[in-house]
Amino acid sequence: MQRAGSIVGSRLAVSLFASGLFLAGLLASRPAASELHDGPGPAPSSYTHLAWEHWDPHGLDAARFPLQVVFVGAPPDSLSEAEVVAALSASIEAWNDVACSYAALHYAGRRERLDTIGEGEISVFFADASLWSSWPKPPIASAHLGTHIALNGETFDWQSSPQPYYKFHERDAGLKSRIDLQSALTHELGHVLGLEHTLDDNTATMVASYLRDGGQSRLAADDKFGLCHLYPSTPSIDECQRDAQCGDGGRCVSDETFRVCQKPQGRVGDHCALDLLHCPGTCLMSSSATGTGYCTTPCSEQSQCPSYFGCEVAGEKSLCKLTGVGFEQPSRGCAVAVARPASLSLGGGVLALGLAAALLVVRRRRRLNW
């Protein structure tokens, strides 16, 4: 699952200077880390390919909790201070609600400048793009384990809610991309807590690419497992025992250590779109004009795909794609749900969400665009 990181490239290179400036420079870059049932009711699904065991699980010292998070400086022109604080508070609450972890954060107010923050406080601030001048492409934001979150206030247009279809058409090419602040902050707080980008669920908060639908403001099971293995509560506390306790179509899932609620996800053949990026594998666009398509999953042979799907090359990998045999191909970008064999695996896979729409493929734990 994850270790400390930033959101762009394979480097983490941000340091705070204790001056009145927002950030004065970059530290030498650092390589990225290798980046769930008692009682009646159905047993939770099992997660078997989580990546948390593949990296050195050293997070923050327990004595630092609860982490004190402060907003420093001024908000961007597009948001009020109240909107920034509301988004930050909601992001903090998302991580605080993970029952199987003792990790906790607390919003401790606003500070005028970086040189006024208290010892151990986590600073959150908007910086200009010069902070990332040596990077190949300015990120949406960057973060460092237990210290700070820097948000790119110059290159991006920050919003209090997702706007998935903004800057979707070619005519919008000159506009700044609009970013949902709560989604970005929830992701970055994961890095502050010690989580790296995930390979295992492309609906997760800690997936490397920004998802336009705002889904990253809600933690996936993968995010919760990562936090609970870093900072496990004692005694262990399960979030659920059965699916009915998760509500809204969620599922109670287990990684053999913890039981947590998984947020609703699409299955192979289900409709997906720029405002519904709920595919744990890939959202394959069947209509680039409308930004809609269907959920699918990587494959290496035909037997891994359900009925009416073929294992076909798509870009740099093979995916289960609708064949058009036995049903009418959707004409408006909406896919039909099809029968799925119970053995079909939805794990693995990589999905890259670009800001133009064709094939969405979120990339494996590479810090690309934020």
N, C-alpha and C positions, 0 to 999 in steps of 0.2 A: 504493500500500500504506500507508504510515503515517508519522507524525511524533510527537513527544513529546505525551503526553496524560494525562488522567485518565480515569476510567471512567464518569462520570455526567454527563448534560447536555451542553451544547456548550461548557462552560467548564472551564478548569483553574485551580484557585484555592487551592492548598495551599502553605504555607510552614512551615518549621521554625523555632521559636524556640530559641536555645541556652540554655534554662533547664532545670530538672529536670522540667518538665511535658512531657507527650507532644506536644501542640501547643497553642500559645496563641492562634492566630488564623489568619485567611485573608488571603492577598494579594489585590490587585485581580484580578478575573477576566480570563483571557486567552482570546481566541477559539480555537476548535479549528482544527486544520489541515485541509485538504481530506482532512480527517482522513488435464536437465533433461537423438554415441553412436558409439562405435567397436565393432568386433567383431561376432560373430554375434548373432542375437536380434532381436526386434521393436524398431523405433525407439520412443523414448518419445513419449507424447502431447505436444501442443504447447499451451502456455498463451499466449493472445494478448491477453487483456484485463486484465492485472494493472495495478494503479493506482499502482505505485511511482513512475512517471515523472510523475505529476500533482502532486507536491508538492516543495517545496524540500528536497533530500536532504542536510541537514546533521545529522549525528549527533554523537557524542562524539569528542573528539580521540583519535587512536590512542595517544598517550602515557598515557592513563588506564587502558588495559587491562593486566592483568586488573582488572576492577572488584572492589573489596573489599566484600562484602555482610555486614552484621552484623544480628543480631536484638537489639532493644533492649527492655528492660522485661520484663514478665511475660506468660506465655501466657494465653489465655482459660480459664475454668473447665472447658470441655469438652475441653481438650487438655493434654497434658504438654509440658514444654519439649522433650523428646526427639522427640515427634511433630511439633512445629513445625519443629525443626531438620531432621528427616528430609524433610518436605515441601519445605522451602526448598532443601535440597541436591539433591533430585530435580528441582526446577524449574530450578535453576542448570544441572544436567547436561543437561537438554533443550536449552537454548540453546547450551551448549558443544559439543554433538554436531553442530552444523551445519558440515559440512566445508568449504563454500565461503566461510566467513567467518572472519576472524581475531579477531572479538569474543570475549571470554572473561570469565567471572565466577568469583569464588572466595569460598567461605564463610569469613569471618574471625573467627567466634566471636560471643559474646554481650556486650552492654554493658548496664550497669545503667540509665543515663539517656541522654537525647539529648545532654546537654552533655558526655558523656564519649566520644562517637564521634570517631574520628580524621579528619584532613583527607582529603576525597575518599571517605570510606566511605559506602556506600549503606545507610541505616537502614531496617529493616523492623520495624513495631511495630503493636500493637493500640491503637486510640484509641476514646474514647466518641463518641456521635453529635453532641455539641456542636461537634465539628470542622466538621461540615457543616451547621450550624444555618441558614445563609443559603441553602442549596440547596433546590430544590423538593421533593426526596425524598432521604433519606439513601442514599448508594451502598453497595455491598458493600465497595468499596475505592477508593483513588485513588493516583496515582503521578505523579512528575515526572521528566523526563529527567535521568538521572545524579545524583539526590539521594536520593529516599526512596520508600517504599511505606507508606501508612497503611491499615490494615485496620479495618473497622468492627466492633469487639468488643462493641458494645452492642445493635445492632439485629438482628444475625445470630448464628446458632448454628454455630460452626465445627467441622468434622469432619475426620477423617483419611482418609475415603473418601467417594465420592459416595453420596447417598441420594435417588435420583431421584423416588421416589414418596412421600416424606415431605411432609406438608402439601399433599397432592394433592386431598383431598376437602374439601367445604365445612365439615364438622365440625371441620376442623383450622385454621380461619381465625384463631384466636387464638394459634397457635403461631408461634414464630420460624422463618424459613426456614433450612434447614441448607445450608451451603456447604462444598464440598470445598476444603480449604485449598490443596492442590497445584495444582488447576486455576486458582484465583484468583491464586496467586503466579506461575505460569507466564505468565499473561496480563499481570500487572502488571510483571514483569521485562521483557516486551516493550516496554512504555511507557518504562521506565527506559533501555532501549537505544535508544530513539528511534522506535519503531513506533507508528503510529496505528491506529485500528480499520479493519478491512478490509471492502470491499464484495464481494469476489470469491469467497469461499468461506465458506459458513455452517457449515462444520465446523472452521474455523481457530481456533487459539488466540486470535487477535486480533479475532474477531468481537465486536461490541459487547455482546451479551447473554450472561449466564451460562447455560451449557448443563448441564442436570441430570445428564447421563450421565458426566461427568468427562472427556469427550473433549478438552477444552482443555488437559489436561496433556500431550498428545502434539501436537507441531507438525505442521501441514499444510504442503504445498508452498508455499502462499502466504506463510506466516510465514517460511519459510527463504529464499525469494526476497527478501523485504523486508530481512532481515538481511544477506544476501550483497550486495545492491546498496548498502547503507550501508557495510559493512565487508568488501569483497571480499578473499579470500585471494590472495596472490601467491607462486607462480603459482596460477592458478585450479585448484581441486580439485573434481571432480565426485563426488557421493555414489554415483552408480550409472551403469551403462551400459545396463542392461536390467532389465525388470520382475522377473526371477527374483532379482535382488540385493536387492530390497526386502522380500520375505517377507511372510507373513501377509496375502496378498491385496493388497499395495501395488503401486503402479505407478511406473515411472521416468518422470518428466515433465521438460519443458524449457521455459524461457522465452526460448530462443534465446541465452542467456548462460550459464546454469547448468543442471546436471542434478541433480535431487534426487528422493528418494523421497516419493511421495504416500501418505498412510495410506489404508487401505481406505475406500471411500465407497459409498453406495447410489446406485442408478440409478432413473430414473422407474419407478414401479410396485413397487419394493422395499419391504418392511416397514420401518417405523420406529416408534419409541416413545420415551417419556421416558427410558428407559435405553438407547436406541440412536438417538441424534441424528446420523446419519451422512449426511444428505442435503445435498449442496452447494447445493441450491436451497431447497426448502421441505418440511417434514414436515406433511402435511395430515391432521389427525386424523379418522379415520372412526369412532372410538369414543371419545367423551369420557369414558365410564365407566371404560375401561381405560387411557386415555392411549396408544393405539396408532393407527397409520394407515399411510400410504404416502408415499413420496418423489414429489415432483412438481417442476415448474419453471414459471416465469412464461411467458406466451405472449401474443401479440397477434392470432394467427390460427390456424385449425384445423391448417394444414399443419405447424405447429411441434410438434404433439403426436403421439405414436405411436398405433398401433391401439388401439381400445377406450378412448381418451381424447378428451374434448372440451375446447375452449378456453372456459372459463366464468368469469364474474365470481365472485371469492371475496374478500369484504371490499372493500379499496381497490384491488385489482388483479385481473387475469385469470390463472388457472392452468390447467394441463392436469389435468382431473379425470376419474376413471373414470366411464364412461357406463353401465355395467351391461349393455351389449350384447355378447352372444357369450360370456359367462361368468357364473358365479354370484357375486353380490356377497358378500364375506366377512361373516360374522355376528358375529365376535368381534374385530373391529378389525384383523385381519391382511389385508394386501393380497396380491394375486397378482402374480407377476412376469409381464410381458407382453413380446411382441416389440417391439424398439425399432429404429427406423431409424438407420443408422450416422451420419446427419447431425444427429441430435438434439443440440442444445446444452444442456449442463447448467450453463452459466455464468450470470452475472448474478444475478438474483433476490435477494430479501431475505427473511429469516426472523425472526420475532419470537417468542421463547420466553417465554411468560408463566408465572406460577406456578400458574395454574389451567389446564386443558387444554381446548382446542377446536381452534382453528386456530393452529398455531405459525408465526409469521412473524417472522424475525430481521431487524432494521432496519438499513438502510444506514448504516454508519459514523456513527451517532449514538450518543453515549455515554449510554445510558439507565439501565440498572440496575446498572452497576458500572464 
